[in-house]
Structures are given as C-alpha cells and as structure tokens.
Amino acid sequence: MAYQTLRQEYLQMPVVTRAYTTACVLTSLAVQLDLISPFQLYFNPILIVKQFQIWRLFTTFLFFGTVGLNFFFNVIFTYRYCRMLEEGSFRGRTADFVMMFIFGGQAFTIMLVYVWSRRNPYVRMSFFGVLNFNAPYLPWVLLGFSLLMSNAVWVDFVGIAVGHMYFFIEDVFPNLSGGFRLLVTPQILKRLFDPPPEEVPQPADRPGGFNWGEPLAGNQDAPQQDAQ
C-alpha cells in the first residue's frame, strides 16, 4: 500500500521536477556506492573541450555531495520549491523553466528558493516551528542555517545573487517603463518541452454562422413557392 502511494505521488510530480530530482538522487547514490567518482562530474572546460567530456555540462548540477544531513536538505528543498514553481508561475511554460535551470547553474537550489520567495512575498513561513517570517526572508534564514551547520556558505551567496539577477531580469525590468524581456527562451527548447498551441476554431464567414445558401436539413425536398 505504501509503495502504491509513493509511486502515485512520484508519477504526479511535474516532468522537470521529477526528472531533475531523480537524476540528483541517483547521481549522489552512485558516488556514495563508489560506482563513479565526483571528479568525473565537476565542470571542467578544458576536459570538455579537449577530451569531449560533454556530460560535465550536466552532471555538475546533479551532485549534492555525499549522503548525509546536507544531502537530504538539498533534495527536500529542491523537490519542494522546484515543484511549486513548475506548478505555479511556470505552469504551461516548461521550456522557460528549463531556461531557468540553465541560468541558475551550480547554485540552482538556493536560486529556486529565492525566486519562489520573491514571487510569493506574503506567504508566512515557519522554520522548525521556531522562526516565523514572510517568504522573502527564507533564503537568508537558510544562509544562517548553513553557517550553523558549518557548510560552505559561498554557494548560498551565489544562489541568492543569481536568483536576484533572474528575478530582476524576468519580473522587474520587463515591467519598467521602456523595459523588455532580456532572457529569451530559444525556440528549440520550446519545441522540445512545450506542447503545441491548440488550434482555435475559426468563426464562420457569414453572420451568425448560418449557411444562407443552403436549404435547411429536412426541407431539401419541400416544394418552393413563388412570392405572390
């Protein structure tokens, strides 16, 4: 029964959230089991260009470190805020969501949290039932938590900075006087991820949609009468 519930919940996840979360968990488990080395995953432009290790363009975003408390926090936050964004402000815009992944880079998790928090400024949050605050403070609370856990806080700082840049480019600048969209999703991503637009039926050419030149159904054999 529990398996069926978990399976149903997994299949109900939106496609990008499901694919990314699954890839992150499998990659980190593969490192934990010594199936692959983390040195095979990190971004290295020299190895990418000279030895054609193209996978490094993607795997650098998938490794959350060795399995531990920090790993579980990263997975939970990635799943939660990735799903809320994909089902919320990116609903029906999967290609734009993928473009956000590309923009976010290595600090994608905290960037997700930052963008979601700025787009939901009035949501009240509770951190372990101790701190209560509005959503925009969440990235800074997580930064403080990273300090308490002695984690590398530079990743959080980079994520907040990148998230702020993305929020300004996507949500602030286009709404300014004379503003426009700076981050345009390539058409190839739209063709790959977005469903084709539904065809809207064209209205009839004649007024009221009535086919004035044809006899009514059922009256085709009725005799015609001349006007008196």
C-alpha positions in Angstrom: 0.0 0.0 0.0 2.8 2.4 0.9 4.6 1.5 -2.3 1.5 2.4 -4.4 1.1 5.7 -2.6 4.8 6.6 -3.2 4.6 5.5 -6.8 1.4 7.6 -7.4 3.0 10.6 -5.7 6.1 10.2 -7.8 4.2 9.9 -11.1 2.1 13.0 -10.2 5.3 15.2 -9.9 5.6 17.6 -12.9 8.0 16.4 -15.5 11.0 18.7 -14.9 10.9 18.3 -11.1 10.6 14.5 -11.4 13.5 14.2 -13.9 15.8 16.6 -12.0 15.2 15.2 -8.5 15.6 11.6 -9.7 18.8 12.4 -11.5 20.2 14.2 -8.4 19.4 11.3 -6.1 20.8 8.6 -8.5 24.0 10.6 -9.1 24.7 11.1 -5.4 23.9 7.5 -4.6 26.3 6.3 -7.4 29.1 8.4 -5.9 28.2 7.1 -2.4 28.4 3.5 -3.7 31.8 4.2 -5.4 30.3 3.5 -8.8 31.6 6.8 -10.1 33.9 9.5 -8.7 32.9 13.1 -8.0 36.0 14.1 -10.1 34.1 12.7 -13.1 31.2 15.1 -12.5 32.5 18.6 -11.9 32.6 21.3 -14.5 36.0 21.4 -16.3 36.0 23.4 -19.5 39.5 22.0 -20.5 38.3 18.4 -20.3 35.0 19.3 -22.0 36.7 20.9 -25.0 39.9 18.8 -25.3 38.6 15.4 -24.3 34.9 15.9 -25.3 33.6 15.0 -21.8 30.3 16.7 -22.6 28.5 15.1 -19.7 30.2 17.5 -17.3 28.0 20.3 -18.7 25.1 18.5 -16.9 26.5 16.4 -14.1 27.9 19.4 -12.3 24.3 20.3 -11.5 23.3 16.8 -10.2 25.8 16.1 -7.4 24.6 17.2 -3.9 27.6 15.8 -2.0 27.9 12.6 0.0 24.7 11.2 1.6 24.1 13.0 4.9 22.1 15.7 6.5 23.1 18.3 4.0 22.2 16.0 1.1 18.7 15.4 2.4 18.1 19.1 3.0 19.2 19.8 -0.6 16.9 17.1 -2.0 13.9 18.2 0.0 14.3 21.9 -0.8 15.0 21.2 -4.5 11.9 19.0 -4.7 9.6 21.3 -2.8 10.4 24.6 -4.5 11.1 23.2 -7.9 7.6 21.6 -7.9 5.9 24.7 -6.5 7.5 26.9 -9.2 6.8 24.4 -12.0 3.1 24.0 -10.9 2.8 27.7 -10.2 4.3 30.6 -12.2 5.8 28.2 -14.8 2.7 26.2 -15.4 2.5 25.5 -19.2 5.9 27.1 -19.6 8.2 24.1 -19.3 10.8 25.5 -21.8 11.1 28.7 -19.7 11.6 26.6 -16.6 14.4 24.7 -18.3 15.9 28.0 -19.3 15.9 29.0 -15.6 17.8 25.8 -14.9 20.5 26.8 -17.4 20.6 30.3 -16.0 20.9 29.1 -12.4 24.0 26.9 -12.8 25.7 25.4 -9.8 23.7 27.4 -7.2 20.4 26.2 -8.5 18.8 25.0 -5.3 19.1 28.3 -3.4 18.2 30.1 -6.5 14.9 28.2 -6.7 14.1 29.2 -3.1 14.9 32.8 -3.8 12.8 33.2 -6.9 9.8 31.4 -5.3 10.1 33.6 -2.2 10.1 36.8 -4.2 7.1 35.7 -6.2 5.2 34.8 -3.1 6.1 37.7 -0.8 3.1 37.4 1.6 3.3 33.7 2.4 4.1 33.1 6.0 6.9 30.6 6.7 7.9 28.7 9.8 11.4 27.3 10.3 11.3 24.2 12.5 8.4 25.9 14.4 10.9 28.4 15.9 11.1 31.3 13.5 8.1 32.8 11.7 8.7 35.1 8.8 7.5 36.1 5.4 8.7 34.2 2.4 11.3 36.7 1.1 13.4 36.1 4.2 13.7 32.4 3.6 16.9 32.4 1.6 18.6 34.4 4.4 17.3 32.0 7.1 18.8 29.1 5.1 22.0 31.0 4.8 22.2 31.4 8.6 21.3 27.7 9.0 24.3 26.8 6.6 26.5 28.9 8.9 25.3 26.9 12.0 25.9 23.7 10.1 29.5 24.8 9.1 28.6 24.4 5.4 30.2 26.4 2.6 28.1 29.5 2.6 29.5 30.8 -0.7 27.2 28.6 -2.6 24.2 30.2 -0.8 25.6 33.7 -1.5 26.0 32.8 -5.2 22.5 31.3 -5.3 20.9 34.4 -3.8 22.9 36.7 -6.2 21.9 34.6 -9.3 18.3 34.4 -8.1 18.1 38.1 -7.6 19.5 38.7 -11.1 17.0 36.3 -12.6 14.1 37.9 -10.6 15.1 41.3 -11.8 15.5 40.3 -15.4 12.3 38.3 -15.6 9.9 40.1 -13.2 11.1 43.6 -12.6 12.9 45.0 -15.7 10.2 44.0 -18.3 7.6 45.9 -16.3 9.6 49.1 -16.1 8.9 52.0 -18.5 10.7 51.0 -21.7 11.6 47.6 -20.3 11.6 44.4 -22.3 12.5 40.7 -21.8 16.2 40.1 -21.7 16.2 36.4 -21.2 14.5 34.8 -24.2 14.0 31.1 -24.3 15.3 29.6 -27.6 12.7 28.1 -29.9 14.4 24.7 -29.8 13.6 24.4 -26.1 10.0 25.5 -26.8 9.7 22.8 -29.5 11.2 20.2 -27.2 9.3 20.9 -24.0 6.2 23.0 -24.6 3.1 21.4 -26.0 2.0 22.7 -29.4 -0.6 25.5 -29.2 -4.1 24.4 -29.5 -5.9 25.4 -32.7 -8.7 27.8 -32.1 -11.6 27.1 -34.4 -12.2 29.9 -36.9 -15.6 31.7 -36.8 -17.9 31.3 -39.7 -17.6 33.8 -42.5 -21.3 34.6 -42.7 -23.2 36.4 -39.9 -24.4 34.1 -37.2 -22.7 31.1 -38.7 -25.8 30.4 -40.8 -25.3 28.8 -44.2 -27.6 31.1 -46.1 -27.2 29.5 -49.5 -28.3 26.0 -48.4 -31.8 24.7 -47.6 -32.5 23.6 -44.1 -31.9 20.0 -43.2 -35.1 18.0 -43.7 -36.6 20.6 -46.1 -34.5 19.9 -49.1 -37.4 18.2 -50.9 -40.0 20.7 -49.9 -41.6 22.4 -52.9 -40.7 26.0 -53.5 -43.4 28.7 -53.6 -43.2 31.8 -55.7 -43.8 35.0 -54.0 -47.3 36.3 -54.8 
